Amino acid sequence: MTSPAEPASADATQARQLTKPLRELGALALLGANAVFLFVGLLRLLTPNDYRGFTDRAGDQFFSFIGVESVALPLLAVLLATHVAPVLPKAKLITQVALGEYAVSAVLGTLTMLIWTVGRLAEAEILDALLGLLTRFAWLVIFAVAAWVVFTIWRAFYYVPKPKPQPGVYGQPQPGWPQQQGGWPAPGQPGGQPQGGWPAPGQPGGYPQAGQPGGYPPAQFPGQYGQPSPPFQAPQSAPPHPQSAPPF
């Protein structure tokens, strides 16, 4: 007779309850370790060395930026935070940090690969440059797959698109206001000048004449509205110039 499976399932449940509080700490530890590895690789790349030149250092440190640690650690941290129930409260932060580390690795890895390849070609090491380029390209493909998985998780669950402007905001036509296209309406159209122009003052529909109710007051002085101005008269000639005084 076989023993029942209840004790085994009970032990697994107890073990899961013990490790649940450590998931967040483990995910943050994986991201922190990968950040340290990237920082150490950058220091080794920039620190001068008497035995190895900059091209050789770039070839060696490529695997610090695009290698086992830089590919696996961020991916494990994201899967540990999002694919094990329940999802961690800091899952969004962990996913964003993992994307940032992948971006740094991609920039530094691509740069070191180009530097090493150009240096090998300049030294006429064509076979070595070709074999090394193929190896690094394969690592780049593995790195791209892991980064795409993390990016897909972030885009599906934690990306918030910018809201589109709603109708009725400043700069858009308001409902109820007529839209004018091509300038003011033509005469005879609604809102435009009536056919034949506006009526003259004193006619039905026109402005009242001066002195009528609602019109301008009658003119009291020449030159006011409604009264013609007197014709212009030249001033009289000045008196003749006085004669000169008698001699002293």
Summary of the structure (lengths in Angstrom):
residues: 248
radius of gyration: 45.2
end to end distance: 166.0
largest distance: 166.0
contacts: 561
relative contact order: 0.07
helix: 53%
strand: 0%
